[in-house]
Each structure stands twice: as structure tokens, then as C-alpha cells.
């Protein structure tokens, strides 16, 4: 018995550790102004090295959080992102499930795209979507190409989607310029 | 049965006076003035004030003044000072009886459907209560009865055996008959409930959302169709049909005074019919756990005479009046340029969001946030500025507003009668 007891205790400790997968605050922090991200839209910089960027760290918190990702999925539908980008396959807007990121593929870049808008059709949502919700949508958009932890990404689609649910989508990290699909490659 | 306890007296806000340790019988706490640590003796039985006292009452007793627990007071006096048993029984009875009527009670039916269910409830309670009493009485009698102590198990008495089998047979048949009769009654009531007796006068489509009710009055004439939320008005004495659907998870529509429960399921339409025979305001509640704010997913059914209902419906069909005072105009301007417009609709303005409740005539409703707050300008402002303080986890986000904008938006919404 005395030999089993520590093992049992250890098992109990491990089991209890699994109870809290993540923290979810039921009362968001009082709204502050939008975070200051300094992003680069191009991978090139004069001299040696990559462009200087500064991130607030909010992205990491949102991208690993199942609640934020699933809220992002709901908001993606509610705010009619589907209208132009479809469920990731693209329409009058570019597809979001591939590895081509015209304005950069990090979550900060996506947040900026939603906040500022982009030429030729992407509206600016600054002041219309609260900052936290923009981060949620951006985190979800990245999960559409598998750039989110598998245990946090949404696992269910309520509608017909051109790809498996986000937690089963193969990861395709951003590629500068994107990879050519097989259909576009020369024979 | 004496145990030693170490009691640490907190020196915080509740100080020594607030949480003084209970002295042992016939002892004064020693060293209470000296330090933070008080060593005293407690009789374990002191905490077991009475065997069947519910836990909250036991704690209440611990908080009672020391005099009530004084060992010099004696047992009888202690009882009177504390919480007498008959007072407790009275409180329980009053609480139980208060469930029999009111704005949300299945035992105060206001329509034939609820009447059928209430009748069924009382018949079942009476029959099963009588059976329970009979069984308990038989048990009590058998416990008191003393047979001969030296029974020979091999001894047989054919006459007694026959008597016993007759009794057992009668009881078995009675049990079967009770089950059959109650099943038949239940079946008859359900047949009645689901029967379509007359064509409905009003058709309402209710869609469940986390955590509010979208209400759409359907009419063949599309210009007389309109949407509202969380408050259903119906004419008295008219058959109503409610079509139920859900947008996210399973909810359940239940207005106890008027009808039984019916689930709202995504991708499926469930119907429920009811008639309100008495004018009044009846509260309904989501009856299927649907997330954090399930308990705050209420709705009101307002049953009113036909003319009043028609007047209400005509008012709801109309678009919102433009605000008359400058404050309201400022509020409308803020409403249309702030995030409100992404989710909410106000007919007569460019706001056309379909995600949150329709606000065209929000101030004509009695409550706010699905039966959570009474409608008032103050509550409107409170709900906008801190929705998660009122309903933690709700989908309404915190938005950035200047104080004067908040004031103006509350004024604008208050004007949407």
C-alpha cells in the first residue's frame, strides 16, 4: 500500500492537471485602445537581415486559445467574411486556406489587414469591430491554413467547407509568394 | 468526546469581535487578549446543534451571538433563542406554497394546455402520495408487530399460506392496474396536447440564440411580418402556433403557465400550440442547458385583449421614429458609427445587423438582456458599458465609448418605443 500510494497521488496530480486546458476570462479586460503592432509588409529590408518588427504579444495569447479561435470562427460567419472570402476558398476576395499571404501571414499582419483594410475591396473595420474580436477573427483566419495548435483549433463545421475542419487541416506555413499549385505547374 | 482545537483568530477586517471562537462549555477562552493564537476546548457536540438542521442553518448558528449558544442558557432556552423547528417548517411550507401561483408556475395554469398538465400533476401526486403513505404505514405496522420468537422454518400452515398469497396477488394486481391507469391518463392528456383543434390565429417563429430569443411574427402579407426579441404578445383566447428553431445549440421553450416544454433544435422545426385564456404577463425560461447564461435566457409572454394586441402589432410593424431631441440624434449618430451597427438592426435607419436582438422598439419591452434587467435608461447604459458584469460570457462585446456617447446612445435607445 505504501508503495502504491505515491503512484496514486502522482496519477491524481496528473489527472487534475488536465482539468484546466486553458484560461478563459469571462470578464474581458476593460477596453483599451488597439494594440500597437509594428509590422512589415515585405520580407525585404536594405542591408542584411529581415525588416524590423515589433509585436505586443497579444497574438500568441489568442492563437493558442480554443475559445478565441471558435469565437473567431463564429464572427467570421457573422460579419460576413464569407461574402468575399467564402469558407476559405476565396471568391471576390483572395482565398485564405492556402500559403499565399499578400500582406504577410503573421497574426499581427492579419490584424492590420482587418483594421486598416486593403486596396481593391477589403474594408477597414477599425472602430466597427472591437479590438479583441479582431484578434479572434485573425487567429481563426490563420487556423484555416492549419496555423493553429491542433488541440485548440475548431473541430467542427456546420456548413459545407472546401477543407476538413481546422484542427485536421494540414499546416501550410506562409511562403513568400506562395507555392504554385500542381494544376499551375508546367508539364 | 472532548477534542482539542487550535483556532487561529484572524486580525483582519472581521477582527476578533467578528469571528470570536466559541468557548467550550463552562470555560472562558484563555489567552484571547494575549495573542493571535487561542487555545480552547470545543465539545464536538457543540457543532452538532440538532441532527436534522440543514447546513446553512448550522452555519447561521455559528454566527449567532454568543448568548444564544451560552452553556448557562440550558437546552430548552437555547432552542427558543436559535431557530425553532416549527418556524423552519412554516418557512418551508410558505416557500413550497408560493410555487403554486405566480408568473412562472405550472401549477397556476392560464390555458387549456397547461391545465391538462396541471391536472395530470395533481392526479399523479395524489395517487402516488397515497400509495407511499400506505406503504410507509404498512412498514411501520410490521416493524411494531411482534411475532413468536421461536418459529420453526419447516413448519407449514396451509391456511396462512393461502391468506398470504391472496393478499400478495391483490397487491400485484393493484400495482399493475395503477400503472396502467396512470399510463392511460398520461396518454390521453398528451393526445389532447398535440391535437390540432382549430386553425391558429397567430403564427410566431421563435429562434433560440445563446442567450436570447428571436421572435418573428409571420403573416401571409410580407409587409406585416416583423421581428422582435424576448417578448411575445398574444391575443387572449386565440390559438397560437409557435414554430421553434435554433441557431446554435439545443434550447427549450417553456412558459409553465401556458404549455409544456418543447425543444429548439438546429436545422429542424418543432411546433407547439397554446391558448392564453387569462390576460397577464407570464414568464418563460430556456429549459435545456445551453451554456453559461442558460439561467439568464428568459422571455415574457404578454396575453392581452385582441384590440390591445392589434395596437401593439401595428406599433411593432412601423419603423422606428427618428429621434426628436438633440441628445437622441447624437445617440443615433453614435449608434450608427460605433460597433453597435455590426450586430443590431433598427428599422428606419441603416442599421441592419441580424446577429443580436432587433432594437427597433426595444424600449417598448419590459426587460433587457432576455429577462435579466428591467427596462430603464440606467439599465440600458449599464448593459452597454459592462455586458459581462451583467451576463458573464455573453456575446455582446465590450466596446470603446466616450461617456457622453454612452449617455446619448442610452437616450436614443430609450426613445425607441
Interface residues (C-beta under 8 A of the other chain):
Chain A: X26 X27 X28 X30 X31 X33 X78 X79 X127 X128 X129 X130 X132 X133 X158
Chain B: X266 X292 X337 X338 X339 X341 X342 X343 X355 X388 X389 X392 X393 X397 X398 X399 X400
